[in-house]
Amino acid sequence: MALDYSHDPSRDDKNLIVHTEKPFNAEPNPKDLISNFITPEKYFFCRSHGNIPNLDEASHKITIEGVNITTPKTFEVQELKTRFEKKSIVMAMQCAGNRRDGLHKVKHTEGVIWGPGAVANGIYSGCRLKDVLESIGITEQMGHTATLHVAFQSVEKCEEDECYGSSIPLSKAVDEFGDVLLAYELNGAPLTRDHGYPIRVVVPGYIGARSVKFLKSIRIQDKESSAYYQQRDYKILPENVGSIDDAKEYWSITPAIGEYNVQSFVCDPPSGLVDVPILANAQPVKVQGYALSGGGRSIQRVDVSGDDGNTWVHAELQSQPITERTSVYIWSWTLWTAHVHVKAGVRLVSRAVDSAGNIQQEFPVWNFRGVLNGAWRTVKPTSAIEEQ
């Protein structure tokens, strides 16, 4: 059945680069993206798999059922707001396909050809999923069972599936320090329709695909979600998989992505290239960008090079001050600034190191779905691939 996009919200107030109109997928200009530590909603990337539901908070409910729940429990949004303590976290939301364009230049990839703007740093507020689950008998002790998962289902109808769905391990959902939220606010205001109004899941440190918008149900079960987006998408397929047909035998044996990898990117100057008149001054050039890592790992260092990686300059980091943190782990991104000598025609590059010692690899590791591109070096398009 064809989806009806005629009731999607207006985006006239957004200054975004639109990749697809139906469904709506768009990202900000990289320079706009890093203009604020907390990303304004107008610069938030939009990721959609179908038309945008038009829901009413006053009547919307979510149902929770499954293992250890004798009778399904229903919660109204207002009940979640008044019954459970509100928590706010600063968190980077990143699509697994962020910087897919870099992999697409290596070889054809399947999916929206995102640039570096499919990431944003926002203040999400809501109740902890842990608290809601504990109120109906799902304890932190149950999270010690590795086979249990929390499956989320959305109201959103999708092009590839009946509705959007995904899951996370129960251990993450009930972790005292995991900070998984049922969020109803972004940056101090109610969620907008593009970002999941009236309520969504927020899973910090994980790829955005696990933070299900327009939430309608939660199920505790002894396996991952059977949804398309858990089973046949958002997986790093082997390099020998080059087509949809090739992928069929690998979907069931390839793990679904949870946490994202260490990442950074030069956002200004645009495309990492400096105008010749500026170069003529022979002065160091101001370079700015972002860095982040999944799983609650902080950014320890960002190196920036203006001579193709032969020499590196340490960047000055702008991270969330420890006095403002409400979490044990680091869910936020880091913005950075460096002053670097550059050469004409040489692209500025950055590489980040996180608190576990993970460092961005030099070259792109191509995969058919074009996910988790963390390379600091870019490549020129092959003759068969157009820059998109």
C-alpha positions as CSV (number, residue, x, y, z in Angstrom):
1,M,0.0,0.0,0.0
2,A,1.4,3.4,-1.0
3,L,2.0,5.8,1.9
4,D,0.3,9.1,2.1
5,Y,2.8,12.0,2.7
6,S,0.2,14.8,2.3
7,H,-0.1,15.4,6.0
8,D,3.6,15.6,6.8
9,P,4.6,18.7,8.8
10,S,5.9,21.8,7.1
11,R,9.7,22.2,7.1
12,D,9.8,25.8,5.8
13,D,11.6,26.9,8.9
14,K,14.4,24.4,8.5
15,N,17.6,25.2,6.7
16,L,18.6,21.6,5.7
17,I,20.1,19.8,2.7
18,V,17.2,17.5,1.5
19,H,18.2,14.1,0.3
20,T,14.7,12.6,-0.1
21,E,11.3,14.3,0.2
22,K,9.2,11.2,0.6
23,P,10.2,10.0,3.1
24,F,11.8,13.1,4.4
25,N,15.5,12.8,5.0
26,A,17.7,15.9,5.4
27,E,20.8,17.2,7.1
28,P,22.3,20.6,8.0
29,N,25.2,22.3,6.3
30,P,28.3,21.2,8.3
31,K,29.2,24.7,9.3
32,D,25.7,25.3,10.7
33,L,25.9,21.9,12.5
34,I,28.8,22.9,14.7
35,S,27.7,26.5,15.3
36,N,26.2,25.4,18.6
37,F,27.3,22.9,21.2
38,I,23.6,22.1,21.8
39,T,22.1,21.7,18.3
40,P,19.0,23.9,17.7
41,E,16.1,21.8,16.4
42,K,16.2,23.7,13.0
43,Y,19.7,22.2,12.5
44,F,18.8,18.6,13.6
45,F,19.0,16.1,10.8
46,C,15.7,14.4,10.0
47,R,15.6,10.6,9.4
48,S,12.3,9.1,8.2
49,H,11.3,5.7,6.9
50,G,7.8,6.7,6.0
51,N,5.1,9.4,6.5
52,I,5.0,11.3,9.8
53,P,2.2,10.3,12.1
54,N,-0.1,13.0,13.4
55,L,-0.6,12.0,17.0
56,D,-2.4,13.6,19.9
57,E,-0.5,13.4,23.3
58,A,-3.8,13.5,25.2
59,S,-5.0,10.2,23.8
60,H,-1.7,8.5,22.9
61,K,-0.8,5.4,24.9
62,I,2.0,2.9,25.0
63,T,1.6,-0.8,25.9
64,I,4.2,-2.9,27.6
65,E,4.0,-6.7,27.6
66,G,6.1,-9.9,27.4
67,V,8.3,-12.0,29.7
68,N,7.4,-11.7,33.4
69,I,4.4,-9.5,32.6
70,T,1.1,-11.4,33.3
71,T,-1.2,-8.8,31.9
72,P,-0.1,-6.1,29.4
73,K,0.2,-2.7,31.0
74,T,-0.9,0.5,29.3
75,F,0.5,4.0,30.1
76,E,-0.8,7.3,28.9
77,V,1.9,9.9,28.1
78,Q,0.6,12.2,30.8
79,E,0.9,9.4,33.3
80,L,4.6,8.9,32.3
81,K,5.1,12.7,32.8
82,T,3.6,12.9,36.3
83,R,4.2,9.5,37.8
84,F,7.9,9.1,37.0
85,E,10.9,11.3,37.8
86,K,12.0,13.5,34.9
87,K,15.6,13.2,33.8
88,S,17.5,15.2,31.2
89,I,20.6,14.0,29.3
90,V,22.8,15.7,26.8
91,M,23.3,13.2,24.0
92,A,24.6,12.9,20.5
93,M,22.0,11.3,18.2
94,Q,23.8,9.8,15.2
95,C,22.4,7.9,12.2
96,A,24.4,4.7,11.4
97,G,24.7,6.0,7.9
98,N,26.4,9.3,8.9
99,R,29.2,10.0,6.3
100,R,27.9,7.3,4.0
101,D,29.0,9.5,1.1
102,G,32.6,8.6,2.0
103,L,31.9,4.9,1.5
104,H,29.7,5.5,-1.6
105,K,32.8,7.0,-3.2
106,V,34.6,3.7,-2.8
107,K,31.8,1.7,-4.3
108,H,28.0,1.8,-4.5
109,T,26.2,1.7,-1.2
110,E,22.5,1.1,-0.5
111,G,20.7,3.9,1.4
112,V,20.4,7.6,1.8
113,I,23.7,9.2,0.8
114,W,24.3,11.1,4.0
115,G,27.1,13.6,4.4
116,P,28.6,14.4,7.8
117,G,25.4,16.0,9.1
118,A,23.4,13.0,10.2
119,V,24.3,13.7,13.8
120,A,23.1,16.2,16.4
121,N,23.7,17.0,20.0
122,G,20.6,17.6,22.0
123,I,19.1,17.7,25.5
124,Y,16.5,14.9,25.8
125,S,14.1,14.9,28.7
126,G,11.7,12.2,29.8
127,C,11.4,9.3,32.3
128,R,13.9,6.5,32.6
129,L,12.7,3.3,30.9
130,K,14.3,1.5,33.8
131,D,11.9,3.1,36.2
132,V,8.8,2.3,34.1
133,L,9.9,-1.3,33.7
134,E,10.6,-1.7,37.4
135,S,7.1,-0.4,38.2
136,I,5.7,-3.5,36.5
137,G,8.1,-6.1,37.8
138,I,11.0,-6.0,35.3
139,T,14.0,-5.8,37.5
140,E,17.7,-4.9,37.0
141,Q,18.4,-8.5,38.0
142,M,16.5,-9.7,34.9
143,G,19.0,-7.7,32.8
144,H,21.7,-10.2,33.8
145,T,20.0,-12.7,31.4
146,A,21.8,-12.1,28.1
147,T,19.0,-13.6,26.0
148,L,16.4,-11.0,26.9
149,H,15.7,-8.0,24.7
150,V,13.4,-5.0,24.7
151,A,11.6,-4.7,21.4
152,F,10.1,-1.3,20.5
153,Q,7.4,-0.7,17.9
154,S,6.4,2.6,16.4
155,V,3.2,4.0,15.0
156,E,5.3,5.1,11.9
157,K,4.3,3.2,8.7
158,C,7.3,2.5,6.6
159,E,8.3,1.8,3.0
160,E,10.0,-1.5,3.9
161,D,7.9,-2.8,6.7
162,E,4.4,-2.5,8.2
163,C,5.8,-0.2,10.9
164,Y,9.1,0.8,12.3
165,G,10.6,-1.5,15.0
166,S,13.9,-2.2,16.7
167,S,15.3,-3.6,19.9
168,I,18.1,-3.3,22.5
169,P,19.3,-5.8,25.1
170,L,17.3,-5.7,28.3
171,S,20.7,-5.2,30.1
172,K,21.0,-1.8,28.5
173,A,17.3,-0.9,29.2
174,V,17.5,-1.6,33.0
175,D,21.1,-0.4,33.6
176,E,21.2,2.1,36.4
177,F,23.7,4.1,34.4
178,G,22.4,3.3,30.9
179,D,20.1,6.4,30.8
180,V,17.6,4.9,28.3
181,L,14.7,7.4,28.2
182,L,11.1,7.5,27.2
183,A,11.6,11.1,26.0
184,Y,8.9,13.7,25.5
185,E,11.1,16.8,25.2
186,L,14.1,18.0,23.1
187,N,16.0,21.1,24.2
188,G,13.4,22.0,26.7
189,A,10.5,21.9,24.3
190,P,8.0,19.2,23.4
191,L,9.2,16.9,20.7
192,T,8.3,18.0,17.2
193,R,6.6,15.6,14.8
194,D,9.8,15.1,12.8
195,H,11.5,13.9,16.0
196,G,9.0,11.6,17.5
197,Y,6.1,13.5,19.1
198,P,4.6,12.8,21.5
199,I,7.0,10.2,22.9
200,R,10.0,8.3,21.7
201,V,12.8,6.0,23.0
202,V,16.2,7.5,23.4
203,V,19.1,5.1,23.7
204,P,22.3,7.0,24.4
205,G,25.6,5.6,23.0
206,Y,23.7,3.6,20.3
207,I,23.0,4.3,16.7
208,G,19.9,6.4,16.1
209,A,18.0,3.4,14.6
210,R,17.5,2.0,18.1
211,S,15.9,5.2,19.4
212,V,12.4,4.5,18.1
213,K,10.1,7.5,17.5
214,F,6.3,7.6,17.8
215,L,6.5,4.8,20.3
216,K,3.4,2.6,20.7
217,S,4.5,-0.6,22.3
218,I,7.3,-2.3,24.3
219,R,7.8,-6.0,24.5
220,I,10.2,-8.0,26.7
221,Q,11.2,-11.1,24.8
222,D,13.8,-13.8,24.5
223,K,15.1,-12.7,21.1
224,E,15.8,-9.5,19.1
225,S,13.0,-7.7,17.4
226,S,11.9,-9.4,14.2
227,A,11.4,-6.0,12.5
228,Y,13.0,-5.3,9.2
229,Y,15.3,-2.6,10.7
230,Q,16.7,-5.0,13.2
231,Q,17.1,-8.0,11.0
232,R,17.8,-6.8,7.4
233,D,19.3,-3.3,7.9
234,Y,21.8,-1.5,10.1
235,K,24.4,-4.3,10.0
236,I,28.0,-4.3,8.8
237,L,28.0,-6.9,6.0
238,P,31.2,-8.5,4.8
239,E,33.0,-6.7,2.0
240,N,32.2,-9.5,-0.5
241,V,28.5,-8.5,-0.3
242,G,27.9,-6.2,-3.2
243,S,24.1,-6.5,-3.9
244,I,20.8,-7.1,-2.2
245,D,20.8,-10.7,-3.5
246,D,24.3,-11.2,-2.0
247,A,23.1,-9.9,1.3
248,K,20.3,-12.5,1.8
249,E,22.5,-15.2,3.2
250,Y,24.3,-12.9,5.6
251,W,21.4,-11.0,7.3
252,S,20.7,-13.7,9.8
253,I,24.3,-14.4,10.8
254,T,25.5,-10.7,11.0
255,P,25.1,-9.0,14.3
256,A,22.9,-5.9,14.5
257,I,24.7,-2.7,15.3
258,G,24.3,-1.3,18.8
259,E,27.0,1.1,19.9
260,Y,28.6,3.4,17.3
261,N,32.3,3.8,16.7
262,V,34.7,6.6,17.3
263,Q,34.2,9.5,14.8
264,S,35.3,13.0,13.9
265,F,35.0,15.3,10.9
266,V,36.2,18.6,9.7
267,C,33.2,20.9,9.2
268,D,34.9,24.2,8.7
269,P,36.5,25.0,6.2
270,P,33.8,23.3,4.1
271,S,34.9,20.0,2.6
272,G,38.2,20.5,4.5
273,L,39.6,22.7,1.7
274,V,41.0,26.2,2.0
275,D,40.7,29.0,-0.5
276,V,44.0,29.9,-2.2
277,P,43.9,33.6,-1.1
278,I,43.9,32.5,2.5
279,L,46.8,30.1,1.8
280,A,48.8,33.0,0.4
281,N,48.9,34.5,3.9
282,A,51.0,31.6,5.1
283,Q,49.3,31.7,8.5
284,P,47.7,28.8,10.3
285,V,44.1,28.3,9.3
286,K,41.3,27.9,11.9
287,V,39.8,24.5,11.6
288,Q,36.6,23.3,13.4
289,G,34.6,20.1,13.6
290,Y,33.0,17.5,15.9
291,A,34.0,14.2,17.5
292,L,32.1,11.5,19.4
293,S,32.2,7.9,20.4
294,G,29.5,5.4,21.4
295,G,28.9,3.4,24.5
296,G,29.5,6.3,26.9
297,R,33.1,6.7,25.9
298,S,34.5,10.3,26.0
299,I,36.8,11.9,23.4
300,Q,40.3,12.2,24.8
301,R,42.1,13.8,21.8
302,V,41.5,15.1,18.3
303,D,44.4,15.4,15.9
304,V,44.2,17.6,12.8
305,S,46.4,17.5,9.7
306,G,46.9,19.9,6.8
307,D,49.5,17.8,5.0
308,D,47.8,14.5,4.3
309,G,48.5,13.0,7.7
310,N,52.3,13.5,7.7
311,T,52.1,15.8,10.7
312,W,49.3,16.4,13.2
313,V,48.2,19.3,15.5
314,H,46.3,18.6,18.7
315,A,42.9,20.4,18.8
316,E,41.4,22.3,21.6
317,L,38.3,20.4,22.8
318,Q,34.9,21.7,23.9
319,S,33.2,19.0,25.9
320,Q,30.2,19.1,28.3
321,P,31.6,20.4,31.7
322,I,31.7,17.8,34.4
323,T,29.6,20.0,36.7
324,E,26.8,20.0,34.1
325,R,26.7,16.2,33.6
326,T,23.7,14.2,34.8
327,S,25.2,10.9,33.8
328,V,28.1,8.7,34.8
329,Y,29.0,8.2,31.1
330,I,29.6,10.6,28.3
331,W,26.7,10.6,25.8
332,S,27.5,14.1,24.3
333,W,29.7,15.0,21.4
334,T,32.8,17.1,21.6
335,L,33.4,20.2,19.4
336,W,37.0,21.0,18.6
337,T,39.1,23.8,17.2
338,A,42.7,23.7,15.8
339,H,45.0,26.1,14.0
340,V,46.8,24.3,11.2
341,H,49.2,25.1,8.4
342,V,47.7,23.8,5.1
343,K,48.8,23.1,1.6
344,A,46.9,24.1,-1.6
345,G,44.7,21.3,-2.8
346,V,45.3,19.2,0.3
347,R,42.2,18.3,2.3
348,L,42.2,18.9,6.0
349,V,41.6,15.8,8.0
350,S,40.9,14.9,11.6
351,R,41.2,11.7,13.7
352,A,39.8,11.2,17.2
353,V,40.9,9.0,20.1
354,D,38.3,7.9,22.7
355,S,38.7,7.0,26.4
356,A,39.1,3.3,25.5
357,G,42.0,4.1,23.2
358,N,40.0,3.5,20.0
359,I,41.3,5.6,17.1
360,Q,39.7,6.3,13.8
361,Q,41.1,4.1,11.0
362,E,42.9,5.8,8.1
363,F,41.0,4.3,5.2
364,P,37.3,3.6,4.7
365,V,36.1,0.1,5.4
366,W,33.5,-0.4,2.7
367,N,30.3,-2.3,3.4
368,F,27.2,-2.5,1.2
369,R,24.9,-0.6,3.6
370,G,27.4,2.1,4.1
371,V,27.2,2.2,7.9
372,L,29.7,3.3,10.5
373,N,32.1,5.1,8.3
374,G,34.8,6.2,10.7
375,A,37.7,6.8,8.4
376,W,39.7,10.0,8.6
377,R,40.9,9.8,5.0
378,T,38.5,10.2,2.1
379,V,38.9,8.8,-1.4
380,K,38.2,10.1,-4.8
381,P,35.1,8.7,-6.5
382,T,35.7,5.8,-8.9
383,S,34.6,6.2,-12.5
384,A,31.5,4.3,-11.8
385,I,30.3,6.3,-8.9
386,E,29.0,9.9,-9.0
387,E,29.5,12.2,-6.0
388,Q,26.1,12.7,-4.5
